[in-house]
Amino acid sequence: MHGQWSSRWIYILAATGAAVGLGNIWKFPYLAGEHGGSAFVLVYLVCVAAIGIPMMMAEVMLGRRGRQSPVNTMRTLAKEVGVSSQWQWLGISGTLAGVLILSYYSVIGGWTLAYIVKSAMGTFTGATGEAATNLFAQFVSDPLTLFFWHTLFLVMTMGIVARGVQGGLEQAVRYLMPSLFVLLVVLVGYAMTTGFFTTGLSFLFTPDFSRLSGTSMLAAMGQAFFSLSLGMGTIMIYGSYVPEGTSIAQTSVAIAIADSLVALLAGMAIFPIVFSQGMQPEAGPSLIFETLPVAFGHMPGGLAFGVLFFILLLVAAWTSSISLIEPAVTLCVENFRMTRRTAAIWCGLFTWVLGLGTVFSFNIGVETTLFDMTFFELLDFLTSNLMLPLGGIALAIFSGWLMTPQVSQSELQMQDMTGYQLCKCSFAFWLPLRCSLFS
Ligand code: PHE
């Protein structure tokens, strides 16, 4: 039997838990740094508002209508509207994208675990940017260490998935996510004391269109999908538990705002430190692991703050990891009659082996590249920049062109006129949905 979230709030919390993760705190700042700051941030925000929110509504709508794993939801809905059952491939590619993303997400989750220990041992006390950079370089150069933390992170994630105790985790998220938010604000407070706060802010927010390129726009769009967990079925599954009568539009807007706010706060905390330490904004995936230790090494109570921060980041990473693997596990349970436990073990094993490619991308495999990208970079490009946006577009075509306006209108429950007008504006950017809703 398919359950339901007990309330609209629990749904918002769970979906925000899935959305807020390493993508906001680890990935957003480093991508912004690599792609010239403000131009990237602007395109990202436009993508969240114009594409992300309508797309999230479409995905929740499909999920609530289908109420199964993404693959079976797509198959059922395709039958309902009388189109080819090949639409199930949309679910299959999304499910695969989740597994591929988790394989590297788990390695970075492992870094977070390791950094909890490092902060607790006082490793960052008095650290300069240079010291933190060296510490990180040394850390990732050892494949065995990364192997260990990746394994631990994945075992912890799959343990929760296997026992299906997401319910307990949601309760934890209720208190821990707001705490993470507060700590980020504290870090922004520290950033204000570096003397480079305005430099950081202007890097992030003063539009410089000369830095816009095709690559940076694709990266910004990919990040909008990644950060909101769109285009791969996670939101579809979470949407499938949404009780009737919950406004899909309002909840989607709330989730998108919370998610973007966390990313922007992370950027505002990190870039002033980057500039104050004479570090490079283009550092890449190592960025937060090189900058935040400087903050924790200098601020009063930094040791405790550091430990707490990395613990909260770990929880955020966990809630996202669980949602990444959920489509695959649900599929195995529904179609291969596995128990949840067996499904979790198989999916976990597959993800773990794949993750080894990312483990080695930072040390012995750093020279092994394809199209000038390491295994990790290739996987990230393939999923965030191709699979998620293409999946999202296909979902929009399905919900916009193939589902009847009656169905989408009744699912979206747009009696409320202000909300309706607001959506009308945002849908205007998104032709397929517009065609369906306003024809
Ligand atoms: N949105 C998550 C993050 O920002 C990652 C994620 C992507 C989770 C896709 C589920 C699906 O960390």
Residues whose N, C-alpha, C, O or C-beta is under 5 A from the ligand:
A	BS01	LIG	A18 A19 V20 G21 L22 G23 N24 F226 S227 L228 S229 L230 T234 S320 S323 L324
